[in-house]
C-alpha cells in the first residue's frame, strides 16, 4: 500500500515539473513545438501527397478550365517546397533544442538524486559497520565493505570511464576482423 502511494506521489511530482516546463515555453517555442508535431503526423504527409498530385494535374494542361501556371519541371513548386523545407527544418531544430535543454535539466536532476542516494547508502553502510564492530562481528572488516564505505568521487569515475571505454581518451574501438 505504501509503495502505491509513493508511486502516485512521485508521478504527481514529475507531472507537476512537466506541466511547469510546458507552461514556461514562450509563444515562439509553443509554435515551434506545434509545427514540429504536425509535421510528423500522417495528415501532413497526406496533405502533401494531395497537394503535389493536384499541382501536377493542374499544370498538365489537360484540364480545359485551368491554364498551366507552373509547367513541368514545376520551378515555382520547387521554390515553395524548398522554402517550406527550410522553415520546417528551423522549427524542428528549435523544438529539438528546447527538448535537449529539458533533457539536460533532467540529467542534472538525475545526477543530483543519484549522488544523494550514494551519500545516503554510504552513511547507512557506515552505521551498519559501526553496529557490526560494536557486536564484534568479523564482517565489520570486510575489504569490499571498506571500499563501499569510501566516499564516491564522480570526477575519478568520469576519468576512469574516459580512459577505459572504447573510443574514449584517444583509443580506437576494437575493430572486428572479417575473414
N, C-alpha and C positions, 0 to 999 in steps of 0.2 A: 504494500500500500504506500509506504514511504517513497519507494522508487518512482512510482507513478506520479506522485505529487512533485517530486524533484524534477522529473522529466517535463512535466507541464510547466513548472516554474522556469526551467531552462529554455523551453520553446517560446514561452511568452517573452522572456528577456531578449532572446535572439530576434523574435518578431518585432519587438519594440525598437531595437537597433536598426533593423532593416527598414522599417517604416520611417524612422527618423532620417536615414540616408536617402530614401526615395523623396521624402518631403523637402530635404535640403537642396535638391537639384535646382539649378537655375532653369529659367524658361527655355534657354537655348539647349541645355542638356536634356530637358524633357522632350523637346522637339527632335533632337538627335536620336534619342532612345526610341522614340515613336517611329521615326523614319527607318531606323535600322531594324526594328522589329517587323515593320510592314514589308520591308524589302526581302525579308526571309520567309515570307508566307506564300502559300500556294496561290492565293488570289492575285498576288503581284506577278507571279510567273504567267498565270492565265491571262491577265490583262495585257502583258507584253506580247504574248503569242497572238492574241486577238488584234492588238494594235499593229504589229508588224504585218500580219496577214492582210488586214484592212488597208494599210498603207500601200502594200504591193498591189493589191487588187485595184485600188482607186487609181494607181499610176500606170496601169497596163494599157489604158485607152479602150478597154473592152466594155466599159460602162458608158453608154452614149450620153448620159446626162452630166458626166463628170469629165472635165478636161484634165489630163495628167498635169500635175503641178510639180512633180519631182520624179522625172523619168529615171529608169534604170541607168546607172547603179545607185540611185537614190542618195545623192550627195547631201540634201537637206536633212534626210532621215539620219544619215551618218553623223552630221553635226549635232542634231538634237540628242541622239543616243550617246554620243561622246560627252556632251555637256552633262547629261543625266548621270553618266557613269562617274564623272569627276566629282560632282556634288554628292552623289550617293556614297562614294568612297570616303569623302571627307566626313560625312555624317556618321558613317560606320566607324571610322577611326576615332572620332570624337567620343562616341559611345563606348568603344573599347578602351580608350584612355581613362574614362571615368570608371569603368569596371575594373581596370588594372589598379587604379588608386584605391578603390574599395577593397580589392583583394590584398593589397599591401597593408592596409589598416587591419584587416582580419588576420593577416600573417603576424603582424606585430602583437596584436592581442593574444593570438595563439602562443607566441613565444613567451610573452609575459606570464600567461597562465601556466605554461609548461615549466618555466623557471620557478614559479611559486610552488607548484606541485613538487618539483625536485627538492626545493628547500624544505617543504613540509615532510617529505619522505625521509630526507637525511636527518631531520630533527627527531622523527619517530624512531629511526634506527638507533640514534644516539641514546634515546631514552630506554629502548629495549636492551641495548648493550649495557647500560648502567644497571638495569634490573638484573641482567644475567650475571654481571660482575658481583653485585650485592649478594646474590644467592650462590656464588661460587661455581657457576656453570662454565664448562670449558668452551662452549660456543661463543663466549664473550671475546675470545682471542682468535676467532676465525679470520684468516687473511682476506678472504673475499668480503667479509663484513667490514673490515678495516678500510678496504678500498671503497666500498659503497658509502661509508660514512664521510669520506673526504669530500670537501666542497667541489661541486661541479664548476668547471671553468669553461664557459662557452667558447671563448677565443681559442683555447687549446684544442677543443673538439673541432672547431672550424678549420684550424691549421692542419690537423690530422686528416680531415676529410679532403682538403685541397691537395695535400701531397699524396694521399693514398688512393683516391678514386681514379679510375681510368679517364684519360682526357683532361685531368686537372693537373695543375702545377707543372705544365710543360711536358707531361707524359702523354704519349700517344696511346689510344685504346688498343687493347690486344687485337691483332688482326687475325682473321680466320683464313687459313690456307685451304684452298680448294684443289683437290687433285684430280 
